[in-house]
Amino acid sequence: MISHRTSRFLVGGMLFALAATGCTTVSQAETTQGAGAPASGSASTAALGVNEAARALLPAEIRDKGTLRVASDPTYPPFEFYDTDNKTLIGWDADMGDAIGAVLGLKVEHVPATFDTILPGLASGKYDLGMSTFSVTEERRKVVDFVPYLQGGTGLAVAPGNPEKLSMDTATLCGKAVAAQKGSIQSLDILPAFSKECTEAGNPAIDLQFFPTQNDANLALTSGRVQGVMADSVSLAYQGKLADGKFEVAEGPDFEPELTGTALGKKSELLPAIQAATQAVLESPAYAEINTKWGLPASTEITPADVVLK
């Protein structure tokens, strides 16, 4: 049996390399997954009033502009994806972003972007916030700041019935083709580390296949080009339902549960306001309503005290 080592994330250097890369818009045609999804918006979110203490923390430029520009990769239901009109970005992050905006008295502009260009876009000032279920890692914290809003771990999507008997146990993955989305912790750290464990134990390496969108990775699984896909377990379970059960999450506990949250440019003047607004949302009925609406289990919820990182 191959043991799992504590992961060390490698994204930091890549962010600097990507900083000069232009952000590309995700194709609407390839990411539409809204059929059967909940309607956009939230009654509790709509009823949230402005928190004047949080609003007072806004930089004058943002307060005067009246808008937050929030980037998300709309290929990752239930967190961010297109509604049936192929243009409206909906999902957990969209609702949470709207709730934060409501607390701050700001309009939120949701901007579609490919996942691995969002953090460099924050560093260059292209976006105010990145809300795309970013895992809060020490390496990422070297180049961006985070305001946590959830916690969760990695799961493995497999064909119905899991004919290959795969799991988040490394030994079951050696020699198998496993996909992930480019720029995710699964592609940058977890899968390469697992593959190294395989070879160090004298087993075949994992056939690592990384795709620009989560949809592409899922399609590789349903078309038989890979035997598994690694991503956030909650998102994978939701995506499997939207795909009419063409894939499912392998049984077993999540791998290395950790905080996820809103990303901001390093030392952004927005940080105190976003922290205060996020705490206000977590203390309101809107947080539980958004989680229930998008099918997130209670285990993903955090407390207001978790919002400010040490």
Solvent accessible surface area in square Angstrom, and as a share of the most:
residue,aa,sasa,rsa
1,M,196,0.88
2,I,27,0.14
3,S,84,0.54
4,H,73,0.33
5,R,112,0.41
6,T,98,0.57
7,S,11,0.07
8,R,168,0.61
9,F,28,0.12
10,L,111,0.55
11,V,9,0.05
12,G,5,0.05
13,G,56,0.54
14,M,86,0.38
15,L,13,0.06
16,F,145,0.60
17,A,82,0.64
18,L,41,0.20
19,A,44,0.34
20,A,102,0.79
21,T,67,0.39
22,G,55,0.53
23,C,30,0.18
24,T,81,0.47
25,T,92,0.54
26,V,4,0.02
27,S,53,0.34
28,Q,80,0.35
29,A,92,0.71
30,E,81,0.36
31,T,0,0.00
32,T,51,0.30
33,Q,36,0.16
34,G,3,0.03
35,A,76,0.59
36,G,84,0.81
37,A,22,0.17
38,P,43,0.27
39,A,82,0.64
40,S,58,0.37
41,G,37,0.36
42,S,15,0.10
43,A,81,0.63
44,S,24,0.16
45,T,11,0.06
46,A,88,0.68
47,A,86,0.66
48,L,35,0.17
49,G,54,0.52
50,V,71,0.41
51,N,56,0.29
52,E,121,0.54
53,A,78,0.61
54,A,2,0.01
55,R,60,0.22
56,A,76,0.59
57,L,85,0.42
58,L,7,0.04
59,P,22,0.14
60,A,58,0.45
61,E,134,0.60
62,I,14,0.07
63,R,79,0.29
64,D,119,0.62
65,K,113,0.48
66,G,26,0.25
67,T,30,0.17
68,L,1,0.00
69,R,79,0.29
70,V,1,0.01
71,A,0,0.00
72,S,2,0.01
73,D,2,0.01
74,P,0,0.00
75,T,0,0.00
76,Y,24,0.09
77,P,0,0.00
78,P,0,0.00
79,F,6,0.03
80,E,0,0.00
81,F,0,0.00
82,Y,2,0.01
83,D,34,0.18
84,T,89,0.52
85,D,69,0.36
86,N,61,0.31
87,K,143,0.60
88,T,54,0.32
89,L,16,0.08
90,I,1,0.00
91,G,0,0.00
92,W,0,0.00
93,D,1,0.01
94,A,4,0.03
95,D,2,0.01
96,M,0,0.00
97,G,2,0.02
98,D,51,0.26
99,A,0,0.00
100,I,0,0.00
101,G,0,0.00
102,A,30,0.23
103,V,3,0.01
104,L,0,0.00
105,G,35,0.34
106,L,14,0.07
107,K,149,0.63
108,V,21,0.12
109,E,72,0.32
110,H,47,0.21
111,V,18,0.11
112,P,32,0.20
113,A,0,0.00
114,T,21,0.12
115,F,21,0.09
116,D,43,0.22
117,T,11,0.06
118,I,0,0.00
119,L,7,0.04
120,P,4,0.02
121,G,5,0.05
122,L,7,0.04
123,A,67,0.52
124,S,78,0.50
125,G,61,0.59
126,K,93,0.40
127,Y,9,0.03
128,D,27,0.14
129,L,1,0.01
130,G,0,0.00
131,M,0,0.00
132,S,2,0.02
133,T,18,0.10
134,F,1,0.00
135,S,14,0.09
136,V,19,0.11
137,T,4,0.02
138,E,121,0.54
139,E,46,0.21
140,R,3,0.01
141,R,64,0.23
142,K,131,0.55
143,V,16,0.09
144,V,1,0.00
145,D,23,0.12
146,F,5,0.02
147,V,0,0.00
148,P,0,0.00
149,Y,1,0.00
150,L,6,0.03
151,Q,72,0.32
152,G,14,0.13
153,G,7,0.07
154,T,3,0.02
155,G,5,0.05
156,L,1,0.01
157,A,0,0.00
158,V,2,0.01
159,A,36,0.28
160,P,72,0.45
161,G,56,0.54
162,N,24,0.13
163,P,91,0.57
164,E,77,0.34
165,K,145,0.61
166,L,3,0.01
167,S,28,0.18
168,M,22,0.10
169,D,34,0.18
170,T,0,0.00
171,A,44,0.34
172,T,45,0.26
173,L,0,0.00
174,C,19,0.11
175,G,42,0.41
176,K,56,0.24
177,A,11,0.08
178,V,0,0.00
179,A,0,0.00
180,A,0,0.00
181,Q,8,0.04
182,K,92,0.39
183,G,11,0.10
184,S,12,0.08
185,I,12,0.06
186,Q,13,0.06
187,S,8,0.05
188,L,20,0.10
189,D,8,0.04
190,I,3,0.01
191,L,0,0.00
192,P,43,0.27
193,A,27,0.21
194,F,5,0.02
195,S,10,0.07
196,K,112,0.48
197,E,8,0.04
198,C,0,0.00
199,T,70,0.41
200,E,111,0.50
201,A,58,0.45
202,G,70,0.68
203,N,59,0.30
204,P,88,0.56
205,A,51,0.39
206,I,8,0.04
207,D,69,0.36
208,L,58,0.29
209,Q,52,0.23
210,F,67,0.28
211,F,31,0.13
212,P,69,0.44
213,T,4,0.02
214,Q,1,0.01
215,N,24,0.12
216,D,35,0.18
217,A,0,0.00
218,N,14,0.07
219,L,104,0.51
220,A,0,0.00
221,L,10,0.05
222,T,55,0.32
223,S,65,0.42
224,G,54,0.52
225,R,126,0.46
226,V,3,0.02
227,Q,56,0.25
228,G,0,0.00
229,V,0,0.00
230,M,1,0.00
231,A,2,0.01
232,D,23,0.12
233,S,12,0.08
234,V,23,0.13
235,S,0,0.00
236,L,0,0.00
237,A,45,0.35
238,Y,35,0.13
239,Q,4,0.02
240,G,5,0.05
241,K,159,0.68
242,L,50,0.25
243,A,28,0.21
244,D,129,0.67
245,G,42,0.41
246,K,125,0.53
247,F,6,0.02
248,E,71,0.32
249,V,45,0.26
250,A,12,0.09
251,E,163,0.73
252,G,58,0.56
253,P,122,0.77
254,D,57,0.30
255,F,16,0.07
256,E,56,0.25
257,P,94,0.59
258,E,41,0.18
259,L,46,0.23
260,T,12,0.07
261,G,0,0.00
262,T,1,0.00
263,A,0,0.00
264,L,0,0.00
265,G,13,0.13
266,K,89,0.38
267,K,169,0.72
268,S,28,0.18
269,E,133,0.60
270,L,9,0.04
271,L,39,0.19
272,P,61,0.38
273,A,0,0.00
274,I,0,0.00
275,Q,31,0.14
276,A,27,0.21
277,A,0,0.00
278,T,1,0.00
279,Q,52,0.23
280,A,20,0.15
281,V,0,0.00
282,L,17,0.08
283,E,126,0.56
284,S,22,0.14
285,P,102,0.64
286,A,0,0.00
287,Y,11,0.04
288,A,54,0.42
289,E,57,0.26
290,I,0,0.00
291,N,3,0.01
292,T,108,0.63
293,K,46,0.20
294,W,2,0.01
295,G,57,0.55
296,L,13,0.06
297,P,63,0.40
298,A,84,0.65
299,S,83,0.54
300,T,8,0.04
301,E,65,0.29
302,I,15,0.07
303,T,76,0.44
304,P,41,0.26
305,A,85,0.66
306,D,55,0.28
307,V,0,0.00
308,V,61,0.35
309,L,40,0.20
310,K,208,0.88
